[in-house]
Amino acid sequence: MAGCGAKPKSPMKDELIKSKKRVADHGEVFTPPWMVDAMLDLVKAESERIDSRFLEPACGSGNFLVRVLQRKLASVELKFGKSAFEKRIYALFALMCIYGIELLEDNIAECRANMLEILADYLNIDETDEVYRAAFFVLSQNLVHGDALTMKTHEGQPMTFAEWGYLGKGKFQRRDFRLDVLTGASAFSAEGSLFAHLGKHEIFTPTKTYPPMTIADLAAAYGERAA
């Protein structure tokens, strides 16, 4: 019990840092849930739209991304909860639209696990389900272990993100884009710049476009990655 006049220790402090060394070395401090919700409320409509895309450049263990996914899944339930097929499809699509970058390996692993758990709990599935395995593969592509400042992976390669689109009838489209090209192109397209006249098709060119994929295809890709 705190002595007379002693300042009580904040119950949140230990939850917001893993170690003082990590704070000193990497500036690692986690955002409390109430602040995450307050910030997401500033873009409430976007945070609840199933196909809106979010990128967290320092995602940690997923404080922001987990809440974004939970909000999107609430929208899935509202719109597609009565159809088992559409519920599974759009829950996976909601996950596909969330991206993160994290410098520390243990954090990115924890973030992927947290996101997968949220989706699995919502759909009541486990690793034997194709959607679970498909989601695992998607998270391996969308949540990248690397440095957002250099836009390179932990292996020193240019960071690439998969853009997922839903084509209907259970099929998804994947296109890969380099992050450094996307961020550079966004500056070029600014109004009044030398490149403002260029169309998006001339700037945002994917490095690779894949044939349409089903959940079974994505689950198979998970198996190939695991092997």
C-alpha positions in Angstrom: 0.0 0.0 0.0 1.3 3.4 -0.9 2.5 5.5 2.0 1.0 8.8 3.0 1.6 11.4 0.2 3.2 8.8 -2.1 2.2 9.0 -5.7 0.5 5.7 -6.7 2.1 3.8 -9.6 0.1 4.0 -12.8 -1.5 0.7 -13.6 -1.0 1.4 -17.3 2.7 2.0 -17.3 3.9 -1.6 -17.4 1.4 -2.4 -20.1 2.8 0.3 -22.4 6.4 -0.8 -22.5 8.2 -4.2 -22.6 11.6 -2.9 -21.3 13.4 0.3 -20.7 16.1 -0.8 -23.1 13.6 -1.2 -25.9 12.3 2.2 -25.2 15.8 3.6 -25.3 16.9 1.7 -28.4 13.8 1.8 -30.5 11.4 4.3 -28.9 9.0 1.5 -28.3 5.9 2.6 -26.3 2.5 1.1 -26.9 -0.6 3.2 -27.4 -3.4 2.5 -24.8 -6.7 1.1 -26.0 -8.7 4.2 -25.1 -6.4 6.4 -27.1 -6.5 4.0 -30.1 -10.3 4.2 -30.1 -10.3 8.0 -29.8 -7.9 8.3 -32.8 -9.9 5.9 -34.9 -13.1 7.8 -34.1 -11.5 10.7 -36.0 -11.9 8.6 -39.1 -14.8 6.5 -37.9 -16.5 5.9 -41.2 -13.2 4.7 -42.8 -12.3 2.5 -39.8 -15.6 0.7 -40.1 -15.6 0.3 -43.9 -14.8 -3.2 -44.9 -12.7 -2.3 -48.0 -10.8 0.7 -46.6 -7.1 0.2 -46.5 -5.0 1.0 -43.4 -1.2 0.9 -43.1 0.5 1.2 -39.7 4.2 1.9 -40.2 5.2 1.0 -36.7 2.5 -1.6 -35.8 4.1 -3.2 -32.7 1.9 -6.0 -31.5 -1.1 -4.6 -33.3 -2.9 -2.2 -30.9 -4.2 -0.1 -33.8 -4.6 -2.9 -36.3 -6.5 -5.2 -34.0 -9.1 -2.4 -33.3 -9.4 -1.6 -37.0 -10.1 -5.3 -37.7 -12.6 -5.5 -34.9 -14.5 -2.5 -36.3 -14.4 -3.9 -39.8 -15.7 -7.3 -38.6 -18.6 -5.5 -36.9 -19.5 -4.1 -40.3 -19.2 -7.6 -41.8 -21.6 -8.9 -39.2 -24.1 -6.1 -39.8 -24.1 -6.5 -43.6 -23.3 -10.2 -44.2 -23.9 -12.0 -40.9 -26.9 -13.9 -42.2 -24.9 -15.6 -45.0 -22.2 -18.1 -43.9 -20.5 -17.8 -47.3 -20.4 -14.0 -47.5 -19.5 -13.7 -43.8 -16.4 -15.8 -44.4 -15.5 -14.1 -47.6 -15.9 -10.5 -46.4 -14.2 -11.2 -43.0 -11.1 -12.4 -44.9 -11.4 -9.4 -47.3 -11.5 -7.1 -44.2 -8.2 -8.6 -43.1 -6.7 -8.3 -46.5 -7.2 -4.5 -46.4 -5.0 -4.1 -43.2 -1.3 -3.6 -43.4 1.6 -3.1 -41.0 5.3 -2.7 -40.8 7.3 -3.5 -37.6 11.1 -3.3 -36.9 11.2 -5.9 -34.1 10.7 -9.6 -34.9 8.9 -10.6 -31.8 6.4 -7.8 -32.2 5.5 -8.6 -35.8 5.0 -12.3 -34.9 2.8 -11.2 -32.0 0.8 -8.9 -34.3 0.2 -11.6 -36.8 -1.0 -14.0 -34.0 -3.3 -11.3 -32.5 -4.9 -10.5 -35.8 -5.4 -14.2 -36.7 -6.9 -14.8 -33.3 -9.4 -12.0 -33.7 -10.5 -13.4 -37.1 -10.6 -17.0 -35.9 -12.7 -16.1 -32.9 -15.2 -14.2 -35.0 -15.6 -17.0 -37.5 -15.2 -19.8 -34.9 -12.6 -21.5 -36.9 -9.2 -23.2 -36.2 -6.1 -24.2 -38.2 -8.1 -27.0 -39.9 -10.2 -24.5 -41.7 -9.2 -23.2 -45.2 -10.1 -19.6 -44.2 -7.8 -19.8 -41.2 -4.9 -21.0 -43.4 -5.7 -18.4 -46.0 -5.7 -15.7 -43.4 -2.3 -16.9 -42.1 -0.9 -16.5 -45.6 -2.4 -13.1 -46.1 -1.0 -11.9 -42.8 2.5 -13.1 -43.8 2.2 -10.8 -46.8 0.5 -7.8 -45.2 2.4 -7.5 -42.0 6.0 -7.0 -42.9 9.1 -7.3 -40.7 11.2 -4.4 -41.7 12.0 -0.7 -41.4 9.4 1.8 -42.5 12.0 4.6 -42.8 14.2 2.8 -45.2 11.2 0.9 -46.8 13.3 -2.3 -46.7 12.6 -5.7 -45.1 14.7 -7.1 -42.4 16.6 -8.9 -45.1 17.4 -5.6 -46.9 15.1 -6.1 -49.8 12.7 -3.3 -51.1 9.4 -3.6 -49.2 6.5 -4.9 -51.3 2.8 -5.0 -50.4 0.0 -7.1 -51.9 -3.1 -5.2 -52.9 -6.1 -7.5 -52.6 -9.4 -7.0 -54.4 -12.6 -9.1 -54.2 -13.8 -10.0 -57.7 -17.0 -11.7 -56.5 -18.0 -15.4 -56.5 -15.3 -16.3 -54.0 -12.4 -15.0 -56.0 -9.7 -12.5 -55.0 -7.2 -10.5 -57.1 -3.7 -9.9 -55.9 -1.3 -7.2 -57.3 2.1 -6.5 -55.7 3.5 -2.9 -55.4 6.8 -1.6 -54.1 6.3 0.7 -51.2 9.1 3.1 -52.2 7.5 3.5 -55.6 4.1 4.2 -54.2 5.3 6.8 -51.7 7.4 8.5 -54.4 4.6 8.4 -56.9 2.2 10.1 -54.5 4.5 13.1 -54.3 4.8 13.2 -58.1 1.0 13.3 -58.5 0.6 16.3 -56.3 -1.3 19.2 -57.9 1.0 21.6 -59.7 4.0 19.2 -59.8 5.8 18.2 -63.0 4.0 14.8 -63.0 0.5 16.0 -62.1 -0.7 15.3 -65.7 0.1 11.6 -65.5 -2.7 9.1 -65.0 -2.7 6.6 -62.1 -2.2 3.8 -64.7 1.1 5.4 -65.5 2.3 5.8 -62.0 0.9 2.9 -59.9 2.3 0.0 -61.9 2.3 -3.3 -60.0 5.5 -5.4 -59.9 3.4 -8.5 -60.3 -0.2 -9.4 -61.0 -1.5 -12.8 -60.0 -4.3 -14.9 -61.5 -7.6 -14.8 -59.5 -7.4 -16.8 -56.3 -9.9 -18.6 -54.2 -9.7 -19.3 -50.5 -8.5 -22.8 -51.3 -5.7 -21.3 -53.4 -4.6 -19.0 -50.6 -4.8 -21.9 -48.1 -2.5 -23.9 -50.4 -0.1 -21.0 -50.5 0.0 -21.1 -46.7 0.9 -24.8 -47.0 3.8 -24.0 -49.4 5.1 -21.3 -47.1 4.9 -23.6 -44.1 6.8 -26.3 -46.0 
